[in-house]
Amino acid sequence: MFLGIIHRLDRPTSGIIVYAKTSKALSRMNELFRNNKIKKYWAIIENKPPHEQGKLENYLLKNQKQNKSYVVEKKRGKQAILFYRLIKKLKNYYLVEINLQTGRHHQIRTQLSKIKCCIKGDVKYGARRSNKDRSINLHARSIQFIHPIKKEEITVTAKIPNSDKIWTAI
């Protein structure tokens, strides 16, 4: 039986992963996701972002040895774009929704770190401390796409993780 992964999540991240059951479906879905996907993440961050909502556009370079990405000047990196929106102030943190426009290595983690809004638990990108289970508070909340055959809009939404009390406070 064939099973192809259409997109990936960073290991310490929770949420939705989409698979294809045939190689033909994988090919079609890969093309769809390259061009038209709408993928939303929720992140719990340590500091309030500079604006209630905004666009982050940077150029990222992946360091293979460190398995980490960095913001660099345009000529050295790949373009990375995301939009964020502040959803809620929590006791000591902030909940933001992220709409990913490009899919670079550790993109959300890198770009939020650059604006001093590290994801809770993400010590690799500057968080104050790790979570007990070594997860980070980044959740692939929903994905929207047009079905390649039926041409219908598909929306898949993941439940909030219950592994951390802070998620259940939302």
C-alpha positions as CSV (number, residue, x, y, z in Angstrom):
1,M,0.0,0.0,0.0
2,F,1.3,3.5,-0.9
3,L,1.2,6.3,1.6
4,G,2.8,9.6,0.7
5,I,3.3,12.6,3.0
6,I,2.2,15.8,1.4
7,H,3.7,18.2,4.0
8,R,5.8,17.9,7.1
9,L,5.7,19.2,10.7
10,D,8.7,19.9,12.9
11,R,9.1,17.0,15.3
12,P,8.1,18.9,18.5
13,T,5.0,20.5,16.8
14,S,1.5,19.2,17.1
15,G,-1.4,19.2,14.6
16,I,-2.5,18.2,11.1
17,I,-0.5,16.1,8.6
18,V,-2.0,15.3,5.2
19,Y,-1.2,12.0,3.4
20,A,-2.0,10.7,-0.1
21,K,-3.0,7.1,-0.7
22,T,-1.7,6.9,-4.3
23,S,1.4,8.3,-6.1
24,K,-1.0,10.2,-8.5
25,A,-2.8,11.8,-5.6
26,L,0.5,12.7,-4.0
27,S,1.6,14.4,-7.2
28,R,-1.7,16.4,-7.5
29,M,-1.7,17.3,-3.9
30,N,2.0,18.4,-4.0
31,E,1.1,20.8,-6.8
32,L,-2.0,22.1,-5.0
33,F,-0.1,22.7,-1.8
34,R,2.7,24.5,-3.7
35,N,0.2,27.0,-5.2
36,N,-3.0,27.3,-3.2
37,K,-2.9,25.9,0.3
38,I,-4.1,27.8,3.3
39,K,-2.4,26.5,6.3
40,K,-3.0,28.1,9.8
41,Y,-0.9,27.5,12.9
42,W,-1.5,28.6,16.4
43,A,1.5,29.5,18.6
44,I,1.9,30.4,22.2
45,I,4.7,33.0,22.3
46,E,6.6,34.6,25.2
47,N,6.3,38.2,24.2
48,K,3.6,40.4,22.7
49,P,4.2,41.0,19.0
50,P,4.9,44.6,17.8
51,H,1.5,44.9,16.2
52,E,-1.9,43.2,16.6
53,Q,-1.4,41.7,13.2
54,G,1.3,41.9,10.6
55,K,3.4,40.4,7.8
56,L,6.8,39.0,8.3
57,E,9.0,38.7,5.2
58,N,12.6,37.5,5.6
59,Y,15.2,35.4,3.8
60,L,16.2,32.2,5.5
61,L,19.3,30.0,5.3
62,K,19.3,26.5,6.7
63,N,22.4,25.3,8.6
64,Q,22.4,21.6,8.0
65,K,24.9,20.8,10.8
66,Q,22.9,22.6,13.5
67,N,19.5,21.7,11.9
68,K,18.5,25.4,12.4
69,S,17.6,28.2,10.1
70,Y,18.7,31.8,10.3
71,V,17.5,35.2,8.9
72,V,20.1,36.4,6.4
73,E,20.4,39.0,3.6
74,K,18.3,38.4,0.5
75,K,21.1,37.1,-1.8
76,R,22.0,34.3,0.7
77,G,18.6,33.0,1.6
78,K,15.2,31.8,0.4
79,Q,12.2,34.1,0.7
80,A,9.9,33.4,3.7
81,I,6.5,35.1,4.2
82,L,3.9,34.7,6.9
83,F,1.1,36.7,8.3
84,Y,0.3,36.7,12.1
85,R,-2.7,37.9,14.2
86,L,-2.8,38.2,17.9
87,I,-5.8,36.2,19.2
88,K,-5.5,36.3,22.9
89,K,-3.5,37.5,25.9
90,L,-2.9,34.5,28.3
91,K,-1.6,34.8,31.8
92,N,2.1,35.0,30.9
93,Y,2.0,34.4,27.2
94,Y,0.2,35.4,24.0
95,L,-1.7,33.2,21.5
96,V,-1.2,34.1,17.8
97,E,-2.6,32.7,14.6
98,I,-0.1,32.3,11.8
99,N,-1.0,32.0,8.1
100,L,2.0,30.5,6.3
101,Q,2.6,31.7,2.8
102,T,5.8,29.8,2.2
103,G,7.1,26.6,3.7
104,R,10.7,27.0,4.7
105,H,12.7,24.9,7.2
106,H,11.7,26.1,10.8
107,Q,10.1,29.2,9.2
108,I,7.7,30.1,11.9
109,R,10.1,29.4,14.7
110,T,12.9,31.5,12.9
111,Q,10.7,34.5,12.0
112,L,9.0,34.7,15.4
113,S,12.4,34.5,17.1
114,K,13.7,37.3,14.9
115,I,11.0,39.7,16.3
116,K,11.6,38.5,19.9
117,C,8.4,36.5,20.1
118,C,9.9,33.0,20.8
119,I,7.5,30.1,20.9
120,K,7.0,28.7,24.4
121,G,9.3,25.7,24.9
122,D,11.4,26.4,21.8
123,V,14.9,26.8,23.4
124,K,16.5,26.2,20.1
125,Y,15.1,29.5,18.9
126,G,15.5,31.5,22.1
127,A,12.7,30.5,24.5
128,R,13.5,30.9,28.2
129,R,12.9,27.3,29.1
130,S,11.9,24.0,27.6
131,N,8.5,22.3,28.1
132,K,8.7,19.2,30.3
133,D,7.8,16.9,27.4
134,R,10.3,18.7,25.1
135,S,7.4,19.8,22.8
136,I,7.0,23.4,21.6
137,N,3.7,25.3,21.7
138,L,3.3,25.4,17.9
139,H,0.2,23.7,16.5
140,A,-0.8,23.1,12.9
141,R,-4.4,24.2,13.5
142,S,-6.1,23.9,10.1
143,I,-5.5,23.3,6.4
144,Q,-7.8,24.4,3.5
145,F,-7.4,23.2,-0.1
146,I,-9.5,22.5,-3.2
147,H,-9.9,18.7,-3.7
148,P,-7.9,17.9,-6.9
149,I,-10.7,15.7,-8.4
150,K,-14.0,16.9,-6.8
151,K,-13.0,20.6,-6.9
152,E,-14.6,21.1,-3.5
153,E,-13.1,23.1,-0.7
154,I,-11.8,20.8,2.0
155,T,-11.1,22.2,5.5
156,V,-9.4,20.1,8.1
157,T,-9.1,21.4,11.7
158,A,-7.1,19.7,14.5
159,K,-8.2,19.8,18.1
160,I,-6.1,21.7,20.6
161,P,-3.5,19.4,22.3
162,N,-4.3,18.5,25.9
163,S,-0.7,17.7,26.8
164,D,-0.1,21.1,28.2
165,K,-2.4,23.0,30.6
166,I,-1.8,26.2,28.8
167,W,-3.6,24.9,25.7
168,T,-6.6,23.9,27.7
169,A,-6.8,27.4,29.1
170,I,-7.7,28.6,25.5
